């Protein structure tokens, strides 16, 4: 081989390498391969909170953590269709050791339109922003669909269409490389009359990371079993996905200070991931009580004591990098693929939570 031939080969190799580098440099961040980030499904390891000032401010979240004696590691905020991902709030939460849980509420939005791709431009943009954030994010879509108080729920939208919309959203996100999302399927407690059969809204294990159950203590007669335990048991008849109490609180009418110990005992007994407390003061009747712990010294003291007595001290979120996480409920037959609140609004009918 002559030196000229060798030089020509070397030149071609250099040009090829430069071209490849230039091409790689122009690949948009959202299209790059992303390390899979899944939150570890460790029972009794998550303390979450919703505060009405979020996502514009973190002040109330910080105050809640100081009041209960532990920083929350899940922070909820609510979002509408066509709103962008609040990356600044997500970064603020991460700086305080927390992961955001975004409840996307499709007001004035057709599930059929979502499932058919009419909102794909927004979904792709949202997914790209989540990818650029580069850390775990929790997302729930059209919560409490098994209840009849939201226009996307029971008696308003066919469960099969709701499921189609959910699956489409997850597929769009995965198509953009957003594998840092923990998909939380959020349903309401069984209310015997204004809720449908829970399983009808199940999208399948391939499309769900965690199960979320919402339930509030409205009356003195309410117990952990009636508010949460019975519905959690129902969900576990058709999935082994980890369960998070995604939204709960105990009202004054229900006996806040007296019922909080039973709430924590039930979560520990059922090996639930943890709870998200709806920390808002409402004054709109039985279903929209003053849930805010800071307003009630006895309830706050009971919460601090129950929280301090939990046997698992791992309340810090650490991303699980790499492969799937096993279910904490024995041998898993489903592989983790990974990734209403009662009343923030008086639009919710009898049980927005």
C-alpha positions as CSV (number, residue, x, y, z in Angstrom):
1,X,0.0,0.0,0.0
2,X,1.5,3.4,-1.0
3,X,1.7,6.3,1.4
4,X,-0.7,8.2,-0.9
5,X,-3.3,5.4,-0.7
6,X,-2.8,5.2,3.1
7,X,-3.2,9.0,3.4
8,X,-6.3,8.8,1.3
9,X,-7.8,6.1,3.6
10,X,-6.9,8.1,6.7
11,X,-8.4,11.2,5.2
12,X,-11.7,9.3,4.5
13,X,-11.7,8.0,8.0
14,X,-11.2,11.5,9.4
15,X,-13.9,13.0,7.3
16,X,-16.3,10.1,8.2
17,X,-15.6,10.6,11.9
18,X,-16.1,14.4,11.7
19,X,-19.4,13.9,9.8
20,X,-20.5,11.5,12.5
21,X,-19.6,13.9,15.3
22,X,-21.3,16.8,13.5
23,X,-24.4,14.7,13.0
24,X,-24.4,13.7,16.7
25,X,-24.1,17.3,17.7
26,X,-27.2,18.2,15.8
27,X,-29.4,15.5,17.4
28,X,-31.8,17.3,19.7
29,X,-31.6,16.5,23.4
30,X,-35.0,14.9,23.5
31,X,-34.1,12.3,20.9
32,X,-30.9,11.2,22.7
33,X,-31.0,7.8,24.4
34,X,-32.0,8.5,28.0
35,X,-31.0,6.4,31.0
36,X,-34.2,4.9,32.5
37,X,-35.0,6.6,35.8
38,X,-37.6,4.8,38.0
39,X,-38.5,5.7,41.5
40,X,-37.8,2.8,43.9
41,X,-41.0,1.1,45.0
42,X,-40.1,0.8,48.6
43,X,-43.1,0.5,51.0
44,X,-43.6,3.3,53.5
45,X,-41.0,5.5,51.9
46,X,-42.9,8.4,50.4
47,X,-44.4,11.4,52.1
48,X,-46.1,13.8,49.6
49,X,-48.0,17.0,49.8
50,X,-50.2,19.2,47.8
51,X,-50.1,22.9,48.6
52,X,-52.3,25.5,46.8
53,X,-49.5,27.9,46.1
54,X,-47.7,25.4,43.9
55,X,-46.2,25.5,41.3
56,X,-45.7,29.3,41.6
57,X,-44.1,29.0,45.0
58,X,-42.4,26.4,47.2
59,X,-43.0,28.3,50.4
60,X,-46.0,26.3,51.7
61,X,-44.3,23.0,50.9
62,X,-41.2,24.0,52.9
63,X,-43.5,25.1,55.8
64,X,-45.3,21.8,55.7
65,X,-42.1,19.9,56.0
66,X,-41.0,22.0,59.0
67,X,-44.4,21.5,60.6
68,X,-44.5,17.7,60.3
69,X,-40.8,17.3,61.0
70,X,-39.9,15.8,57.6
71,X,-39.3,17.1,54.2
72,X,-41.8,15.7,51.7
73,X,-40.3,13.8,48.8
74,X,-43.3,14.1,46.5
75,X,-44.8,17.4,45.6
76,X,-48.1,17.6,43.7
77,X,-49.2,20.3,41.4
78,X,-52.2,20.4,39.0
79,X,-52.0,21.2,35.3
80,X,-54.4,21.7,32.4
81,X,-54.1,20.4,28.8
82,X,-51.9,22.6,26.7
83,X,-50.0,23.9,29.7
84,X,-46.2,23.4,29.6
85,X,-44.2,21.2,32.1
86,X,-43.2,23.4,35.0
87,X,-39.5,22.6,34.9
88,X,-38.5,25.4,37.2
89,X,-40.8,24.1,39.9
90,X,-39.5,20.6,39.3
91,X,-35.9,21.8,39.7
92,X,-36.9,23.6,42.9
93,X,-38.5,20.4,44.2
94,X,-35.5,18.4,43.3
95,X,-33.3,20.8,45.2
96,X,-35.4,20.1,48.3
97,X,-35.1,16.3,47.8
98,X,-38.6,15.9,46.2
99,X,-40.1,14.6,42.9
100,X,-43.0,16.5,41.3
101,X,-46.2,14.6,40.7
102,X,-48.2,16.3,37.9
103,X,-51.9,15.8,37.9
104,X,-53.0,16.7,34.3
105,X,-56.7,17.5,34.3
106,X,-58.3,17.4,30.8
107,X,-61.1,20.0,31.4
108,X,-63.0,20.8,28.2
109,X,-60.9,18.1,26.4
110,X,-62.3,15.1,24.4
111,X,-60.8,11.8,25.3
112,X,-61.6,10.7,21.8
113,X,-59.6,13.6,20.4
114,X,-56.6,12.8,22.7
115,X,-56.7,9.1,21.7
116,X,-56.8,10.0,18.0
117,X,-53.8,12.2,18.2
118,X,-55.3,15.7,18.1
119,X,-53.1,16.8,21.1
120,X,-49.9,15.1,20.0
121,X,-48.1,18.4,19.3
122,X,-48.6,19.5,22.9
123,X,-47.8,16.0,24.2
124,X,-44.6,15.8,22.3
125,X,-43.5,19.2,23.5
126,X,-44.4,18.2,27.1
127,X,-42.5,15.0,26.8
128,X,-39.4,16.7,25.4
129,X,-39.4,19.1,28.3
130,X,-39.6,16.2,30.8
131,X,-36.7,14.5,29.0
132,X,-34.6,17.7,29.1
133,X,-35.3,17.9,32.8
134,X,-33.4,14.6,33.1
135,X,-34.7,13.4,36.5
136,X,-37.7,11.4,37.7
137,X,-41.1,12.9,37.1
138,X,-44.4,11.5,38.1
139,X,-47.4,12.0,35.9
140,X,-51.1,11.2,36.4
141,X,-53.7,11.8,33.7
142,X,-57.5,12.5,34.2
143,X,-57.6,11.3,37.8
144,X,-60.5,9.6,39.6
145,X,-62.1,8.5,36.3
146,X,-64.0,5.8,38.2
147,X,-66.0,8.6,39.8
148,X,-68.9,10.5,38.3
149,X,-67.9,14.1,39.4
150,X,-65.4,14.8,36.6
151,X,-66.5,15.2,33.0
152,X,-63.8,12.6,31.9
153,X,-65.1,10.0,34.4
154,X,-67.8,7.5,35.1
155,X,-71.1,8.0,33.2
156,X,-69.5,10.7,31.1
157,X,-66.8,8.9,29.1
158,X,-66.7,5.2,28.2
159,X,-63.9,3.5,30.2
160,X,-62.6,2.0,27.0
161,X,-62.1,5.4,25.5
162,X,-60.4,6.7,28.7
163,X,-58.1,3.7,28.5
164,X,-57.3,4.5,24.8
165,X,-56.4,8.0,25.7
166,X,-54.1,7.0,28.6
167,X,-52.3,4.4,26.4
168,X,-51.8,6.9,23.6
169,X,-50.3,9.5,26.0
170,X,-47.9,6.9,27.4
171,X,-46.9,5.8,23.9
172,X,-46.2,9.4,22.8
173,X,-44.0,10.0,25.8
174,X,-42.1,6.8,25.2
175,X,-41.7,7.6,21.6
176,X,-39.9,10.8,22.6
177,X,-37.6,8.9,25.0
178,X,-39.3,10.1,28.2
179,X,-38.5,7.0,30.2
180,X,-37.9,9.1,33.3
181,X,-41.7,9.2,33.9
182,X,-43.4,7.2,36.7
183,X,-47.0,6.8,35.4
184,X,-49.4,6.9,38.3
185,X,-52.9,5.5,37.5
186,X,-55.0,7.5,40.0
187,X,-58.4,6.2,40.9
188,X,-60.9,7.1,43.7
189,X,-62.1,5.0,46.7
190,X,-65.2,2.9,46.0
191,X,-68.2,5.1,46.9
192,X,-71.0,2.6,46.3
193,X,-73.2,4.5,43.9
194,X,-71.2,7.2,42.3
195,X,-68.2,5.1,41.3
196,X,-67.8,2.4,38.7
197,X,-65.9,-0.9,38.7
198,X,-62.3,-0.1,39.3
199,X,-60.9,-2.6,36.8
200,X,-62.8,-1.1,33.9
201,X,-60.3,1.8,33.7
202,X,-57.2,-0.4,34.0
203,X,-54.9,0.4,31.0
204,X,-52.7,-2.7,31.6
205,X,-49.4,-3.2,33.4
206,X,-47.5,-2.2,30.3
207,X,-48.8,1.4,30.7
208,X,-48.8,1.9,34.5
209,X,-45.9,2.2,36.9
210,X,-47.7,2.8,40.2
211,X,-51.3,2.6,41.2
212,X,-52.6,5.7,43.0
213,X,-55.7,5.6,45.3
214,X,-57.5,8.7,46.5
215,X,-59.6,8.7,49.6
216,X,-60.7,11.2,52.3
217,X,-62.0,10.8,55.8
218,X,-65.3,12.9,55.7
219,X,-67.3,11.4,58.6
220,X,-66.6,10.1,62.1
221,X,-67.6,6.6,60.9
222,X,-64.8,6.6,58.3
223,X,-62.0,4.1,58.8
224,X,-58.8,3.2,57.0
225,X,-60.6,0.1,55.6
226,X,-63.6,2.0,54.3
227,X,-61.7,4.9,52.9
228,X,-58.6,3.2,51.4
229,X,-58.0,-0.4,52.4
230,X,-61.0,-1.9,50.6
231,X,-60.2,-0.2,47.3
232,X,-56.5,-1.0,47.6
233,X,-57.4,-4.7,48.1
234,X,-59.6,-4.5,45.0
235,X,-56.8,-3.1,42.9
236,X,-54.5,-5.9,44.0
237,X,-56.9,-8.5,42.6
238,X,-55.9,-7.5,39.1
239,X,-52.4,-5.9,39.4
240,X,-49.3,-6.3,41.5
241,X,-48.1,-2.7,40.7
242,X,-47.0,-0.8,43.9
243,X,-49.7,1.3,45.5
244,X,-49.4,4.9,46.6
245,X,-52.1,6.8,48.5
246,X,-52.0,9.6,46.0
247,X,-54.4,11.9,47.7
248,X,-55.8,11.8,51.3
249,X,-56.6,13.9,54.3
250,X,-58.7,13.7,57.4
251,X,-61.3,16.3,58.1
252,X,-62.3,17.9,61.4
253,X,-65.8,16.3,61.2
254,X,-64.1,12.9,60.9
255,X,-62.0,13.5,63.9
256,X,-58.6,14.4,62.4
257,X,-56.4,13.8,65.4
258,X,-58.1,10.6,66.3
259,X,-58.0,9.1,62.8
260,X,-54.5,9.9,61.7
261,X,-52.8,7.1,63.7
262,X,-55.1,4.5,62.0
263,X,-54.2,6.0,58.6
264,X,-50.5,5.5,59.1
265,X,-51.0,2.0,60.6
266,X,-53.1,0.9,57.6
267,X,-50.4,2.2,55.2
268,X,-47.8,0.3,57.0
269,X,-49.9,-2.9,57.3
270,X,-50.8,-2.8,53.6
271,X,-47.2,-2.2,52.5
272,X,-48.2,0.9,50.7
273,X,-45.5,3.2,49.2
274,X,-46.7,6.2,51.2
275,X,-49.2,9.0,51.1
276,X,-49.8,12.4,49.7
277,X,-51.6,14.8,52.1
278,X,-54.0,17.4,50.6
279,X,-53.0,20.3,52.7
280,X,-55.6,22.9,51.9
281,X,-58.1,24.7,54.0
282,X,-61.5,24.4,52.4
283,X,-64.8,25.5,53.9
284,X,-67.5,24.2,51.5
285,X,-69.3,21.6,53.5
286,X,-68.7,17.9,54.3
287,X,-66.7,17.1,51.1
288,X,-64.6,20.2,51.2
289,X,-63.4,20.6,54.8
290,X,-60.4,22.3,56.3
291,X,-57.7,19.6,55.7
292,X,-54.8,21.8,56.5
293,X,-52.7,20.3,59.3
294,X,-51.0,23.6,60.3
295,X,-54.4,25.0,61.3
296,X,-55.1,22.3,63.9
297,X,-52.4,21.6,66.6
298,X,-53.9,18.3,67.7
299,X,-54.1,16.9,64.2
300,X,-50.5,18.2,63.5
301,X,-49.2,16.6,66.7
302,X,-50.9,13.3,65.7
303,X,-49.4,13.4,62.2
304,X,-45.8,14.2,63.5
305,X,-46.0,11.3,66.0
306,X,-47.4,8.8,63.5
307,X,-44.8,9.8,60.9
308,X,-42.0,9.5,63.5
309,X,-43.1,6.0,64.4
310,X,-42.8,4.6,60.9
311,X,-40.4,1.7,60.8
312,X,-38.9,2.5,57.4
313,X,-36.6,5.6,57.7
314,X,-36.0,5.8,54.0
315,X,-37.8,9.0,53.1
316,X,-35.4,10.2,50.5
317,X,-36.0,9.6,46.8
318,X,-33.1,8.0,44.9
319,X,-33.5,7.2,41.2
320,X,-33.1,3.6,40.3
321,X,-30.9,3.5,37.3
322,X,-31.0,0.7,34.8
323,X,-33.4,-2.1,34.7
324,X,-36.9,-2.8,36.2
325,X,-37.6,-2.6,39.9
326,X,-39.3,-5.6,41.6
327,X,-42.7,-5.3,43.2
328,X,-42.5,-5.1,47.0
329,X,-45.5,-7.5,47.3
330,X,-43.8,-10.8,46.7
331,X,-42.8,-12.4,43.4
332,X,-43.7,-10.0,40.6
333,X,-45.7,-11.2,37.7
334,X,-45.6,-7.8,36.1
335,X,-42.5,-6.0,35.0
336,X,-42.1,-2.4,35.9
337,X,-41.6,-0.6,32.6
338,X,-41.1,2.8,33.6
339,X,-41.7,4.8,33.8
340,X,-59.1,15.5,42.3
341,X,-58.6,16.4,44.6
342,X,-61.4,16.8,46.8
343,X,-61.5,19.9,46.4
344,X,-59.1,22.3,45.2
345,X,-62.0,23.4,43.2
346,X,-65.6,23.6,44.1
347,X,-66.3,22.1,40.6
348,X,-65.8,18.7,42.2
349,X,-69.0,17.0,43.0
350,X,-69.6,15.0,46.1
351,X,-66.1,13.4,46.5
352,X,-63.5,15.2,44.5
353,X,-60.8,13.4,46.3
